[in-house]
């Protein structure tokens, strides 16, 4: 019952957060300089043409009136129509979201794998030169932003050693029998190794660019948590029982040390999705980030609002899932 109340409270808090984000974004993008209607019309358009188009998109009303109309549509599942694409915002956003989610999940998996291996290796070989080398590598990974890693990867594996594709999401000349926009997942389920290989060839470099800085953060936090856990009584007791160091680290220390890292991974995953904006542009990857940049450049107000609201929904949903996972893994939270 206590867990149910906590979930309901978190859902209510999330709803208030989303409402606040909607208000702030709606107002901010309308008070910044620039008129989307003027950008749509040719240079010879008259004032009457501008007035008619502004009335068509409801931009001739006051900001509170515009917000009430837009919010009423959102509650009914209508996020408006894109000014530049002339398509429903919800269809555009949901059409690009699978590509970004697949890229983000792959990047997160790589980051967890690299960061976890670095933390476990540094803990197992603590006090040696290997640990020092891992710490130096972590510092280098953290000091370089993801878009610079992207440029380095493009230069190395796209120009000097052309191993991977550096543009697009999939090779158009292949047989593409997709019925959804989750290309990678659908290719795996259809048992199409040729499509899986081609998709991964396009995704691996942008995913690595996103994963390297996150892997350094995960490695540092998990290594520090393991270092603190290794001095606790139950770990010392496991050693006195004759268990080897690998068993002590993996079976005794890791399950308790991983909780702070799990929380970090959940929070960083939402930032990872937001961080795909520049990376997708760099690699011409057809995801939500590319769509967001085009929307900002073209002052496509309905599309910007839809993308920001979607990011906010993902952020709150991931945080809720992480909280529930921490409760499930930590008996003190589950029973306290």
Secondary structure by P-SEA (a helix, b strand, c coil): caaaaaaaaaaaaaaaaaaaaaaaaaaaaaacccccccccccccccaaaaaaaaaaacccccaaaaaaaaaaaaaaccccccccccccaaaaaaaaaaaaaaaaaaaaaaaaaaaaaaaaaaaaacccaaaaaaaaaaaaaaaccaaaaaaaaaaacccccccccccccccccccccccccaaaaaaaaaccaaaaaaaaaacaaaaaaacaaaaaaaaaaaaaaaaaaaacaaaaaaaaacccaaaaaccccccccaaaaaaaaaaaaaaaaaaaaaaaaaaccccaaaaaaaaaaacaaaaaaaaaaaaaaaaaaaaaaaaaaaaaaccccccc
